[in-house]
Amino acid sequence: MFRFPARRKIRYKGGLRTEITALSGHGYAQNRIKNPNRNFCCRVLIKVHACGVNPVETYIRSGTYARKPALPYTPGSDVAGVVEGVGEQVTAFKKGDRVFTTDTVSGGYADYTVAAADKVFPLSDKLDFRQGAAVGIPYFTAYRALFQKGRAKAGETVLVHGASGGVGIATCQIARAYGLKVLGTAGTEEGMNTVMRNGAHQAFNHREANYTDKIKEYTQMEGVDIIIEMLSNINLATDLQLLAYAGRVMVVGCRGSIEINPRDTMSKESSIIGVGLFLATEEERQECARAVLDGIEAGWLKPTVGPEYPLEKVVKAHEEIIHSGGARGKMVLLP
């Protein structure tokens, strides 16, 4: 089993002459950024107050993910914190600004991180740092899945298959705010309550044997227009049975392979579409950012924070995010 080593001391020398020593070992070799002045012109140095944990980080760690990072590598994209320094070409931020990120250069599982300026966004005082660490990947992914790839329209019905985690909650809130009929599933009573509190019109327990029949009955056998799928290797074949004519399954999460019958797509002219936030263009990322920042300002975008772990307990965090009995908000690490 992979083991994270004990946390190492981080030396901060002030200004932009910085050395960051992050968690290391067994595939997470020591990650240092020495004197980043040489390529720091468009980057931001951030004191990490919280970092979100995403399932994909466990896939990358285990070596099973399609995209493998160069080593040494430290995970962590969803950082919330305070700017400590900026490169000479960065004008949007200054020392002391509260920010969140959608990606980092040096990894967010650390006390300090470096991020490209175009992956850094202002964090409203309406959200605390833990909530800030639950914004980036979940809400940008949810918006991209719904609108940039799923072509969602007001009045359509969306099923969020696995709605009690970070991306699921984000999808429920965004879809409700944009006028969609929102259905969500979760695996526990607590999870279903979370889904309902975050914008769903109706929640279903996906551990019940007949839950798909209940969804069909709720839609009066017409099906749903869009499914945001968090575990396609389990649910994809079932999803195709739940779609309305010209329905779309948006594959957001997958942990393996699955066999489906292509005829199920032909009978309704339905589509299966993969979603990868890392493939978004700069224009698409800015569109996501505008929607998210507007939602925060309007007050309907309120991330739900789930389990919290100190950085030293990151092993336990990675185990829980994969093997827990049911998601309940965004998991965060606290340095």
Buried (B, 14 or more C-beta within 10 A) or exposed (E): EBEBEEBBEBEBEEEBEBBBBBBBEEBBEBBBBEEBBEEBEEBBBBBBBBBBBBBBBBBBBEEEEEEEEEEBBBBBBBBBBBBBBBBEEBEEBEEEBBBBBBBBBBBBBBBBBBBBBBBBBBBBEEBBBBBBBBBBBBBBBBBBBBBBBBEBEEEBBBBBBBBBBBBBBBBBBBBBBBEBBBBBBBBBEEBBBBBBEBBBBBBBBBEEEEBBEBBBEBBEEEBBBBBBBBBBEBBBEBBBBBBBEEBBBBBBBBBEEBEBEEEBBEEBEBBBBEBEBEEBEEEBBEBBBEBBBEBBEEEBBBBBBBBBBEBEBBEEBBBBBEEBEBBBBBBBBBB
